Each structure stands twice: as C-alpha cells, then as structure tokens.
Amino acid sequence: MVLAMLLGARTPARAVRLQHAPVALAEGWSQPAFSTVFSESLSHGHCVLVKLPQKEQVGEDYRLPSELLTDLHARELAHMRDYRPARSVFFAGGRLALRRALWAMEAPGLEPILPGKNGAPVIPGRFVGSISHTHGLAAALVARRPPGEEGEEERMAVGIDVERTSRPTSLRLARKILAAEEERELGLHLGLDEQQDLTLRFSLKEALYKAMHPLLEQTIAWHSVLVRPRPRSTLQKLVALAPAAPAT
C-alpha cells in the first residue's frame, strides 16, 4: 500500500489553516514506468502520482525514455545532466508529476520547474507545489494561490509526503521524531501496529514541514509538532512555532 499525506498552509503563519487527506492505493500497477497512476483534484490542490522504474531496473547505464524528453524543459534536462541514473529518475518523475498536476489545473505552457534555495521546487505563475518520492513512485501536489487583500496574492504553501507502508519504519526513528506523548500513544489507536503508526506520523510531519517551511523560513523541530491521528481521515495537530535553538 501507498500512503500519501497532503497538507496546505496559508498565512498568517501564526494562524495557519491546515488540511490533510490520505491517499491509499494498492501496489502492483500494470502501467509502464512514468505513467500517471493517480490524478485527482482535492480541496487543497491537484494531486498526481507517477509510477517510477523499480530500483533494480535502474542500473548505471540506465537512460530516461526518449519520449519523456518532450515533457521536460531544456533547463530541467541541463540541471540533471550530471546526476546519476537513480537521481535522474527521481528528479524527472517529480517534474512530470508536477507538470501533469499543473496541466490538470489548466496552467499554460512548459515553464521550467527548478529547485529553489532550499531545494524545494519553484512553481511558475500563481501556483505553489510540493513533491515527494519513494521507491517506484513520485508524488506531486499543486495548488493555485488565492488572491489576498487589496489584490495581493496570499502567501500559501502546500506539502506532500509519500511512503510505502509495505516497508516497515524502524522504531529507532521514534525517539528522533516523536514527542514523549506521541511515543506513549504509539500503536494504541486506529488498529495500527507501532511501525505503521510511526510511518503515519512521520509522513504527516514531513508533509507539514514542507508546507510550513516556505512561510516561516526557519527550522521546525520534529518534537515541536504533536500529531494525533484520528479515525475517518481526520487529524488533530498541535504546532509549536517557536524557533529552533541555534546549532552549537
């Protein structure tokens, strides 16, 4: 199974409105690599999942299929010219997912989507977006910026994270990313075992970071976010927005 967590955040940063939605899909898609396996408009943007080649299929001599090159901008191809094959697959898959989501929202043209100063993709025009990768899958979420007060665009960001639930998350990660209260609750709700619950919480926090960091422009400590998943795809979150302590 695949778990995709989607989050949207808007300013003012001290009164952030959050949304989330899980997307669960069975593994074993029959489509060829770089096909769209999920495309749906949601309340906080358009989500696209693109199938990627499996890890064992991407050797040192692997080359992207030539038919994909017309859907990638020349500046994107130049950007990944020196990438190793595995990284090229992730980069190309993420850009294809973003571009297909943009096209689904009737965004015009083929503008380059390159990494910004923090590595996140910079989406052209009045759009924001986020990408995530896991083995065999790239995910993208794109949203249109709503107009703000006096005609100015409202600051907005979205975040997405995708994880394969068939790959157990090491419980050693719990102490690094969970608050003490979350550790005590791990595996006690929703019929999930500890590893599945940890994967869910990790995915939510990762998506939250991607949605919040462009607005706050500061480090968000894992332990400053308390996540309480609830049944029926709802979620309670407590977000502490105090700046992280400077590194020493």
C-alpha positions as CSV (number, residue, x, y, z in Angstrom):
1,M,0.0,0.0,0.0
2,V,1.0,3.6,-0.5
3,L,0.3,6.4,2.0
4,A,0.3,9.9,0.7
5,M,-0.2,12.8,3.2
6,L,-1.3,16.1,1.8
7,L,-1.2,19.4,3.7
8,G,-1.9,23.0,2.8
9,A,-0.9,26.1,4.8
10,R,-1.7,29.7,4.4
11,T,-0.6,32.9,6.1
12,P,-0.7,34.5,8.6
13,A,1.8,32.0,9.9
14,R,0.7,32.2,13.5
15,A,-2.9,31.2,12.5
16,V,-2.2,28.5,9.9
17,R,-5.1,26.7,8.4
18,L,-4.3,23.1,7.7
19,Q,-5.9,20.3,5.7
20,H,-4.9,16.8,5.1
21,A,-6.1,13.8,3.2
22,P,-4.6,10.3,2.9
23,V,-4.5,8.5,-0.4
24,A,-4.2,4.7,-0.2
25,L,-3.6,2.7,-3.4
26,A,-2.7,-0.9,-4.0
27,E,0.7,-1.8,-5.3
28,G,1.3,-3.7,-8.5
29,W,0.2,-1.2,-11.1
30,S,0.4,-2.7,-14.6
31,Q,1.2,0.7,-16.4
32,P,4.7,1.3,-17.8
33,A,7.2,3.5,-15.9
34,F,6.4,7.2,-15.8
35,S,2.7,6.6,-16.3
36,T,0.2,8.6,-14.2
37,V,-1.4,6.1,-11.7
38,F,-3.4,8.7,-9.7
39,S,-4.7,12.1,-10.6
40,E,-7.4,13.8,-8.6
41,S,-8.5,17.4,-7.7
42,L,-8.8,17.8,-3.9
43,S,-9.9,20.6,-1.8
44,H,-6.4,21.9,-1.4
45,G,-5.0,21.3,-4.8
46,H,-4.4,18.7,-7.5
47,C,-2.5,15.5,-6.7
48,V,-0.7,13.3,-9.2
49,L,1.2,10.1,-8.6
50,V,3.6,8.9,-11.3
51,K,5.0,5.3,-11.4
52,L,8.8,5.1,-11.5
53,P,11.0,2.3,-12.5
54,Q,11.9,-0.1,-9.7
55,K,15.3,0.3,-8.1
56,E,16.7,-2.9,-9.6
57,Q,15.7,-1.6,-13.1
58,V,17.9,1.5,-12.8
59,G,21.5,0.5,-13.4
60,E,24.5,2.7,-14.2
61,D,23.7,2.5,-17.9
62,Y,20.0,3.5,-17.5
63,R,18.7,6.3,-19.7
64,L,15.4,8.0,-19.5
65,P,12.9,7.0,-22.2
66,S,13.3,9.4,-25.2
67,E,9.5,10.0,-25.3
68,L,9.7,11.7,-21.9
69,L,12.1,14.4,-23.0
70,T,9.5,16.5,-24.7
71,D,7.7,16.8,-21.4
72,L,10.8,18.1,-19.6
73,H,12.1,21.6,-20.1
74,A,15.6,22.1,-21.6
75,R,16.7,23.8,-18.4
76,E,15.5,20.8,-16.3
77,L,17.4,18.4,-18.6
78,A,20.5,20.6,-18.2
79,H,20.1,20.7,-14.4
80,M,20.2,16.9,-14.1
81,R,22.9,16.3,-16.8
82,D,25.4,15.2,-14.2
83,Y,23.0,13.2,-12.0
84,R,23.5,9.5,-11.5
85,P,20.7,7.4,-13.1
86,A,18.7,6.9,-9.8
87,R,18.7,10.6,-9.0
88,S,17.7,11.4,-12.6
89,V,14.7,9.1,-12.3
90,F,13.5,10.8,-9.1
91,F,14.1,14.3,-10.5
92,A,12.3,13.6,-13.8
93,G,9.5,11.8,-12.1
94,G,8.9,14.6,-9.7
95,R,8.9,17.2,-12.5
96,L,6.5,15.1,-14.6
97,A,4.1,14.7,-11.6
98,L,4.2,18.5,-11.0
99,R,3.7,19.3,-14.7
100,R,0.8,16.9,-15.1
101,A,-0.8,18.4,-12.0
102,L,-0.3,21.9,-13.4
103,W,-1.8,20.8,-16.8
104,A,-4.8,19.3,-14.9
105,M,-5.3,22.8,-13.4
106,E,-5.1,24.3,-16.9
107,A,-1.8,26.0,-16.3
108,P,-0.4,27.2,-19.7
109,G,2.9,26.3,-21.3
110,L,6.0,24.4,-20.3
111,E,7.9,26.6,-17.9
112,P,11.0,25.1,-16.1
113,I,10.5,23.8,-12.6
114,L,13.9,24.1,-10.8
115,P,14.9,23.8,-7.2
116,G,14.9,26.9,-5.1
117,K,17.3,28.0,-2.4
118,N,16.1,25.3,0.0
119,G,15.8,22.6,-2.6
120,A,12.0,22.7,-3.0
121,P,10.6,23.2,-6.5
122,V,9.8,26.7,-7.6
123,I,6.5,26.6,-9.4
124,P,6.0,29.3,-12.1
125,G,3.0,31.6,-12.2
126,R,0.3,31.8,-9.5
127,F,0.9,28.2,-8.3
128,V,2.6,26.5,-5.4
129,G,3.6,22.9,-5.2
130,S,5.4,20.1,-3.4
131,I,6.9,16.8,-4.4
132,S,7.9,13.5,-2.7
133,H,9.5,10.3,-3.8
134,T,9.6,6.7,-2.6
135,H,10.8,3.6,-4.4
136,G,8.8,3.2,-7.6
137,L,6.7,6.3,-7.1
138,A,6.8,10.1,-7.4
139,A,4.0,12.3,-6.0
140,A,3.1,16.0,-6.5
141,L,0.6,18.4,-5.1
142,V,-0.1,21.7,-6.8
143,A,-2.5,24.5,-5.7
144,R,-3.4,27.9,-7.0
145,R,-2.6,30.9,-4.9
146,P,-5.9,32.7,-3.9
147,P,-6.0,36.5,-4.2
148,G,-5.2,38.3,-0.9
149,E,-6.3,41.6,0.4
150,E,-6.2,44.6,-1.9
151,G,-5.5,42.4,-4.9
152,E,-2.2,41.0,-3.5
153,E,-1.7,37.3,-3.6
154,E,-2.0,35.5,-0.2
155,R,1.2,33.7,0.9
156,M,0.5,30.0,0.7
157,A,2.3,26.7,0.6
158,V,1.5,23.0,0.3
159,G,3.3,19.9,1.4
160,I,3.1,16.2,0.3
161,D,4.9,13.1,1.5
162,V,4.5,9.6,0.2
163,E,5.6,6.4,2.0
164,R,5.2,2.7,1.2
165,T,3.5,1.1,4.1
166,S,5.0,-2.3,3.0
167,R,8.4,-1.0,4.0
168,P,8.5,-1.1,7.9
169,T,9.7,2.1,9.6
170,S,12.4,1.4,12.1
171,L,11.2,2.1,15.7
172,R,14.6,3.6,16.4
173,L,13.3,6.6,14.5
174,A,10.6,7.2,17.1
175,R,12.8,8.9,19.6
176,K,14.2,11.2,17.0
177,I,10.9,12.5,15.6
178,L,8.2,11.9,18.2
179,A,7.4,13.9,21.3
180,A,7.2,11.9,24.6
181,E,3.4,11.9,24.5
182,E,3.4,10.6,20.9
183,E,5.8,7.8,21.9
184,R,3.5,6.7,24.7
185,E,0.5,6.6,22.3
186,L,2.3,4.7,19.5
187,G,0.4,1.7,18.3
188,L,-2.6,2.2,20.7
189,H,-5.1,3.6,18.2
190,L,-6.6,3.1,14.8
191,G,-5.8,-0.6,14.7
192,L,-2.2,0.1,13.6
193,D,0.9,-1.6,14.9
194,E,3.7,0.6,16.2
195,Q,5.6,0.6,12.9
196,Q,2.6,1.6,10.8
197,D,1.6,4.3,13.3
198,L,5.2,5.6,13.2
199,T,5.1,5.7,9.4
200,L,1.8,7.7,9.5
201,R,3.2,10.2,12.0
202,F,6.5,10.6,10.1
203,S,4.6,11.2,6.8
204,L,2.4,13.8,8.4
205,K,5.3,15.7,10.0
206,E,7.3,15.6,6.7
207,A,4.3,17.0,4.7
208,L,3.8,19.6,7.4
209,Y,7.4,20.7,7.3
210,K,7.2,21.1,3.5
211,A,4.0,23.2,3.8
212,M,5.3,25.4,6.7
213,H,8.9,26.0,6.0
214,P,8.4,28.3,3.0
215,L,6.2,30.5,5.2
216,L,8.2,30.5,8.4
217,E,11.7,30.2,6.8
218,Q,13.0,28.7,10.0
219,T,13.8,25.2,11.2
220,I,10.8,23.3,12.6
221,A,12.0,20.7,15.2
222,W,10.4,17.3,14.9
223,H,9.5,17.4,18.6
224,S,7.8,20.7,18.3
225,V,4.9,19.1,16.3
226,L,2.5,16.9,18.1
227,V,0.4,14.7,15.8
228,R,-2.7,12.9,16.9
229,P,-4.3,10.9,14.0
230,R,-7.9,10.1,14.4
231,P,-10.4,7.8,12.6
232,R,-12.1,8.8,9.3
233,S,-9.1,10.6,7.9
234,T,-9.2,13.4,10.5
235,L,-6.4,14.8,12.4
236,Q,-5.6,16.8,15.4
237,K,-2.3,18.7,15.5
238,L,-0.6,21.0,17.9
239,V,2.1,23.0,16.2
240,A,4.7,24.9,18.3
241,L,6.1,27.6,16.1
242,A,8.9,28.7,18.4
243,P,12.2,29.0,16.5
244,A,14.6,26.0,17.0
245,A,17.6,26.6,19.1
246,P,20.6,27.6,17.1
247,A,23.2,25.0,16.4
248,T,26.3,25.0,18.6
